[in-house]
Structure formats: structure tokens, C-alpha cells
Amino acid sequence: MQKQDIYDWIAKELAETFEIKPALIKPEARLYEDLDIDSIDAVDLIVRLKQATGKKMAPEAFKAVRTVEDVVEAVYRQLQEHGA
């Protein structure tokens, strides 16, 4: 899975699951401040990532995540480490 694929999937999930307007979803958008994602939503997103990739996403990999691009990078690293 390439970074663009990950970004596209995350953007779709944010729009559909959390009812965020697609125009607000950009790589630099801050999850908490710009998109109003709370910690419970973040956990839900990690669970959905696991379902989509079939790979366990380590919660600690997401502790420093602040933007949509950060999520993409964290998922990409996790997939590389787990041989996706």
C-alpha cells in the first residue's frame, strides 16, 4: 500500500465515518483542532485501519500523531514493519 492509497482511504473514512466535510480533509489538517476528532474517534480510526489492512496497528505509533499526514506516515511505517 502506497502513501497516496493510505491518504485516500483515511480521507474517505474521515468523511464517511466522522461526517467531516471532504474540503476540510487535507494532509496538514490537525485532527483535534481542525477536524474535531477526539481520542475515542482516534481509537475507532485505528480499529478501522486494522480491519482494512489486516495488520495490527500499534497504538503507541499513533501517540505523536497530530495531522492527517502524521496518520498516513504512522500507518505507512506500521505496514512496512509488518511486511505489507
VMD Tcl script that builds the backbone (N, CA, C; Angstrom):
set m [mol new atoms 252]
animate dup $m
set s [atomselect $m all]
$s set {name element resname resid chain x y z} {
  {N N MET 1 A 0.848 -1.179 0.000}
  {CA C MET 1 A 0.000 0.000 0.000}
  {C C MET 1 A 0.893 1.243 0.000}
  {N N GLN 2 A 0.646 2.112 -0.947}
  {CA C GLN 2 A 1.435 3.336 -1.063}
  {C C GLN 2 A 0.829 4.441 -0.199}
  {N N LYS 3 A 1.616 5.483 0.044}
  {CA C LYS 3 A 1.145 6.589 0.891}
  {C C LYS 3 A -0.110 7.244 0.334}
  {N N GLN 4 A -0.195 7.400 -0.979}
  {CA C GLN 4 A -1.392 8.017 -1.571}
  {C C GLN 4 A -2.624 7.151 -1.327}
  {N N ASP 5 A -2.464 5.832 -1.410}
  {CA C ASP 5 A -3.572 4.915 -1.132}
  {C C ASP 5 A -4.030 5.052 0.314}
  {N N ILE 6 A -3.065 5.153 1.210}
  {CA C ILE 6 A -3.376 5.306 2.636}
  {C C ILE 6 A -4.109 6.622 2.864}
  {N N TYR 7 A -3.594 7.693 2.271}
  {CA C TYR 7 A -4.238 9.003 2.420}
  {C C TYR 7 A -5.671 8.963 1.883}
  {N N ASP 8 A -5.864 8.390 0.710}
  {CA C ASP 8 A -7.194 8.321 0.110}
  {C C ASP 8 A -8.156 7.560 1.016}
  {N N TRP 9 A -7.691 6.454 1.568}
  {CA C TRP 9 A -8.529 5.647 2.448}
  {C C TRP 9 A -8.874 6.421 3.720}
  {N N ILE 10 A -7.871 7.060 4.330}
  {CA C ILE 10 A -8.099 7.825 5.554}
  {C C ILE 10 A -9.061 8.977 5.297}
  {N N ALA 11 A -8.874 9.680 4.198}
  {CA C ALA 11 A -9.766 10.794 3.863}
  {C C ALA 11 A -11.202 10.303 3.701}
  {N N LYS 12 A -11.376 9.177 3.041}
  {CA C LYS 12 A -12.711 8.599 2.847}
  {C C LYS 12 A -13.320 8.213 4.191}
  {N N GLU 13 A -12.535 7.558 5.040}
  {CA C GLU 13 A -13.028 7.155 6.360}
  {C C GLU 13 A -13.411 8.363 7.210}
  {N N LEU 14 A -12.577 9.377 7.204}
  {CA C LEU 14 A -12.879 10.573 7.992}
  {C C LEU 14 A -14.182 11.211 7.519}
  {N N ALA 15 A -14.359 11.280 6.212}
  {CA C ALA 15 A -15.567 11.897 5.655}
  {C C ALA 15 A -16.812 11.062 5.963}
  {N N GLU 16 A -16.717 9.767 5.761}
  {CA C GLU 16 A -17.887 8.905 5.920}
  {C C GLU 16 A -18.190 8.573 7.374}
  {N N THR 17 A -17.185 8.183 8.113}
  {CA C THR 17 A -17.400 7.723 9.484}
  {C C THR 17 A -17.647 8.871 10.453}
  {N N PHE 18 A -16.877 9.941 10.296}
  {CA C PHE 18 A -16.958 11.031 11.266}
  {C C PHE 18 A -17.687 12.256 10.708}
  {N N GLU 19 A -18.264 12.085 9.501}
  {CA C GLU 19 A -19.056 13.132 8.865}
  {C C GLU 19 A -18.317 14.469 8.776}
  {N N ILE 20 A -17.069 14.373 8.331}
  {CA C ILE 20 A -16.241 15.562 8.135}
  {C C ILE 20 A -16.329 15.961 6.668}
  {N N LYS 21 A -16.519 17.233 6.425}
  {CA C LYS 21 A -16.604 17.715 5.046}
  {C C LYS 21 A -15.284 17.424 4.331}
  {N N PRO 22 A -15.343 16.792 3.161}
  {CA C PRO 22 A -14.117 16.458 2.426}
  {C C PRO 22 A -13.194 17.651 2.185}
  {N N ALA 23 A -13.750 18.839 2.016}
  {CA C ALA 23 A -12.924 20.027 1.770}
  {C C ALA 23 A -12.018 20.346 2.960}
  {N N LEU 24 A -12.392 19.898 4.149}
  {CA C LEU 24 A -11.580 20.158 5.344}
  {C C LEU 24 A -10.435 19.162 5.494}
  {N N ILE 25 A -10.533 18.042 4.809}
  {CA C ILE 25 A -9.545 16.970 4.970}
  {C C ILE 25 A -8.379 17.211 4.018}
  {N N LYS 26 A -7.278 17.639 4.593}
  {CA C LYS 26 A -6.047 17.915 3.855}
  {C C LYS 26 A -4.895 17.297 4.639}
  {N N PRO 27 A -3.760 17.055 4.005}
  {CA C PRO 27 A -2.631 16.474 4.749}
  {C C PRO 27 A -2.254 17.274 5.986}
  {N N GLU 28 A -2.320 18.607 5.905}
  {CA C GLU 28 A -1.887 19.434 7.038}
  {C C GLU 28 A -2.984 19.675 8.074}
  {N N ALA 29 A -4.192 19.159 7.824}
  {CA C ALA 29 A -5.299 19.364 8.764}
  {C C ALA 29 A -4.990 18.682 10.098}
  {N N ARG 30 A -5.152 19.445 11.177}
  {CA C ARG 30 A -4.925 18.903 12.523}
  {C C ARG 30 A -6.159 18.144 12.968}
  {N N LEU 31 A -5.941 16.922 13.433}
  {CA C LEU 31 A -7.061 16.050 13.776}
  {C C LEU 31 A -7.964 16.656 14.835}
  {N N TYR 32 A -7.389 17.115 15.918}
  {CA C TYR 32 A -8.192 17.586 17.046}
  {C C TYR 32 A -8.738 18.988 16.818}
  {N N GLU 33 A -7.900 19.894 16.372}
  {CA C GLU 33 A -8.301 21.292 16.230}
  {C C GLU 33 A -9.116 21.553 14.968}
  {N N ASP 34 A -8.677 21.021 13.830}
  {CA C ASP 34 A -9.334 21.333 12.562}
  {C C ASP 34 A -10.492 20.384 12.229}
  {N N LEU 35 A -10.334 19.114 12.600}
  {CA C LEU 35 A -11.327 18.109 12.216}
  {C C LEU 35 A -12.205 17.659 13.375}
  {N N ASP 36 A -11.921 18.146 14.565}
  {CA C ASP 36 A -12.723 17.838 15.754}
  {C C ASP 36 A -12.774 16.337 16.052}
  {N N ILE 37 A -11.649 15.666 15.830}
  {CA C ILE 37 A -11.523 14.242 16.161}
  {C C ILE 37 A -11.075 14.161 17.619}
  {N N ASP 38 A -11.789 13.389 18.432}
  {CA C ASP 38 A -11.370 13.237 19.825}
  {C C ASP 38 A -10.639 11.906 19.993}
  {N N SER 39 A -10.199 11.619 21.205}
  {CA C SER 39 A -9.389 10.421 21.433}
  {C C SER 39 A -10.175 9.143 21.156}
  {N N ILE 40 A -11.459 9.125 21.425}
  {CA C ILE 40 A -12.285 7.944 21.137}
  {C C ILE 40 A -12.375 7.740 19.625}
  {N N ASP 41 A -12.557 8.831 18.881}
  {CA C ASP 41 A -12.581 8.741 17.421}
  {C C ASP 41 A -11.251 8.215 16.892}
  {N N ALA 42 A -10.154 8.662 17.494}
  {CA C ALA 42 A -8.829 8.221 17.063}
  {C C ALA 42 A -8.680 6.712 17.255}
  {N N VAL 43 A -9.164 6.195 18.375}
  {CA C VAL 43 A -9.104 4.752 18.628}
  {C C VAL 43 A -9.960 4.016 17.591}
  {N N ASP 44 A -11.136 4.563 17.305}
  {CA C ASP 44 A -12.010 3.965 16.298}
  {C C ASP 44 A -11.313 3.922 14.940}
  {N N LEU 45 A -10.602 4.977 14.613}
  {CA C LEU 45 A -9.868 5.017 13.348}
  {C C LEU 45 A -8.787 3.937 13.313}
  {N N ILE 46 A -8.082 3.735 14.414}
  {CA C ILE 46 A -7.054 2.683 14.485}
  {C C ILE 46 A -7.681 1.307 14.286}
  {N N VAL 47 A -8.854 1.090 14.888}
  {CA C VAL 47 A -9.555 -0.195 14.721}
  {C C VAL 47 A -9.936 -0.394 13.256}
  {N N ARG 48 A -10.417 0.648 12.617}
  {CA C ARG 48 A -10.793 0.561 11.197}
  {C C ARG 48 A -9.565 0.312 10.324}
  {N N LEU 49 A -8.440 0.909 10.685}
  {CA C LEU 49 A -7.199 0.671 9.936}
  {C C LEU 49 A -6.808 -0.799 10.018}
  {N N LYS 50 A -6.945 -1.375 11.199}
  {CA C LYS 50 A -6.618 -2.793 11.370}
  {C C LYS 50 A -7.524 -3.651 10.492}
  {N N GLN 51 A -8.817 -3.328 10.478}
  {CA C GLN 51 A -9.756 -4.090 9.658}
  {C C GLN 51 A -9.423 -3.963 8.172}
  {N N ALA 52 A -9.051 -2.778 7.766}
  {CA C ALA 52 A -8.774 -2.529 6.344}
  {C C ALA 52 A -7.472 -3.174 5.882}
  {N N THR 53 A -6.465 -3.169 6.751}
  {CA C THR 53 A -5.147 -3.671 6.345}
  {C C THR 53 A -4.901 -5.117 6.756}
  {N N GLY 54 A -5.664 -5.587 7.743}
  {CA C GLY 54 A -5.423 -6.919 8.270}
  {C C GLY 54 A -4.197 -6.970 9.166}
  {N N LYS 55 A -3.644 -5.799 9.475}
  {CA C LYS 55 A -2.447 -5.701 10.318}
  {C C LYS 55 A -2.789 -5.002 11.626}
  {N N LYS 56 A -2.194 -5.484 12.696}
  {CA C LYS 56 A -2.393 -4.839 13.993}
  {C C LYS 56 A -1.636 -3.521 14.005}
  {N N MET 57 A -2.334 -2.462 14.314}
  {CA C MET 57 A -1.722 -1.139 14.401}
  {C C MET 57 A -1.371 -0.869 15.868}
  {N N ALA 58 A -0.111 -0.645 16.132}
  {CA C ALA 58 A 0.332 -0.395 17.499}
  {C C ALA 58 A -0.118 0.988 17.956}
  {N N PRO 59 A -0.923 1.061 19.021}
  {CA C PRO 59 A -1.408 2.360 19.491}
  {C C PRO 59 A -0.283 3.347 19.793}
  {N N GLU 60 A 0.844 2.853 20.280}
  {CA C GLU 60 A 1.951 3.763 20.610}
  {C C GLU 60 A 2.504 4.470 19.379}
  {N N ALA 61 A 2.314 3.878 18.211}
  {CA C ALA 61 A 2.780 4.509 16.975}
  {C C ALA 61 A 1.958 5.751 16.645}
  {N N PHE 62 A 0.808 5.876 17.282}
  {CA C PHE 62 A -0.089 6.983 16.978}
  {C C PHE 62 A -0.099 8.071 18.051}
  {N N LYS 63 A 0.723 7.922 19.077}
  {CA C LYS 63 A 0.750 8.905 20.166}
  {C C LYS 63 A 1.171 10.298 19.703}
  {N N ALA 64 A 2.088 10.384 18.768}
  {CA C ALA 64 A 2.597 11.682 18.318}
  {C C ALA 64 A 1.838 12.221 17.105}
  {N N VAL 65 A 0.793 11.529 16.686}
  {CA C VAL 65 A 0.029 11.922 15.511}
  {C C VAL 65 A -0.780 13.178 15.812}
  {N N ARG 66 A -0.638 14.176 14.948}
  {CA C ARG 66 A -1.379 15.436 15.119}
  {C C ARG 66 A -2.159 15.835 13.865}
  {N N THR 67 A -1.654 15.425 12.688}
  {CA C THR 67 A -2.278 15.824 11.424}
  {C C THR 67 A -2.662 14.587 10.617}
  {N N VAL 68 A -3.419 14.804 9.559}
  {CA C VAL 68 A -3.782 13.706 8.661}
  {C C VAL 68 A -2.512 13.088 8.079}
  {N N GLU 69 A -1.549 13.920 7.689}
  {CA C GLU 69 A -0.283 13.411 7.142}
  {C C GLU 69 A 0.456 12.559 8.171}
  {N N ASP 70 A 0.393 12.943 9.445}
  {CA C ASP 70 A 1.010 12.135 10.502}
  {C C ASP 70 A 0.389 10.737 10.553}
  {N N VAL 71 A -0.920 10.667 10.386}
  {CA C VAL 71 A -1.613 9.375 10.383}
  {C C VAL 71 A -1.124 8.543 9.206}
  {N N VAL 72 A -1.033 9.163 8.030}
  {CA C VAL 72 A -0.562 8.463 6.839}
  {C C VAL 72 A 0.839 7.904 7.091}
  {N N GLU 73 A 1.726 8.726 7.631}
  {CA C GLU 73 A 3.104 8.282 7.907}
  {C C GLU 73 A 3.135 7.136 8.914}
  {N N ALA 74 A 2.334 7.237 9.973}
  {CA C ALA 74 A 2.310 6.198 11.005}
  {C C ALA 74 A 1.806 4.878 10.429}
  {N N VAL 75 A 0.755 4.946 9.630}
  {CA C VAL 75 A 0.213 3.725 9.016}
  {C C VAL 75 A 1.234 3.144 8.043}
  {N N TYR 76 A 1.844 3.992 7.242}
  {CA C TYR 76 A 2.834 3.525 6.279}
  {C C TYR 76 A 3.986 2.806 6.992}
  {N N ARG 77 A 4.498 3.417 8.064}
  {CA C ARG 77 A 5.579 2.783 8.844}
  {C C ARG 77 A 5.143 1.448 9.415}
  {N N GLN 78 A 3.932 1.409 9.972}
  {CA C GLN 78 A 3.432 0.164 10.553}
  {C C GLN 78 A 3.344 -0.936 9.492}
  {N N LEU 79 A 2.845 -0.580 8.327}
  {CA C LEU 79 A 2.724 -1.570 7.259}
  {C C LEU 79 A 4.086 -2.036 6.778}
  {N N GLN 80 A 5.056 -1.140 6.698}
  {CA C GLN 80 A 6.408 -1.524 6.284}
  {C C GLN 80 A 7.041 -2.465 7.303}
  {N N GLU 81 A 6.838 -2.164 8.578}
  {CA C GLU 81 A 7.405 -3.000 9.646}
  {C C GLU 81 A 6.778 -4.382 9.685}
  {N N HIS 82 A 5.525 -4.467 9.265}
  {CA C HIS 82 A 4.819 -5.749 9.320}
  {C C HIS 82 A 4.723 -6.425 7.957}
  {N N GLY 83 A 5.523 -5.938 7.015}
  {CA C GLY 83 A 5.646 -6.604 5.724}
  {C C GLY 83 A 4.406 -6.587 4.854}
  {N N ALA 84 A 3.710 -5.453 4.849}
  {CA C ALA 84 A 2.522 -5.369 3.999}
  {C C ALA 84 A 2.917 -5.040 2.572}
}
mol reanalyze $m
mol bondsrecalc $m
mol representation Tube
mol addrep $m
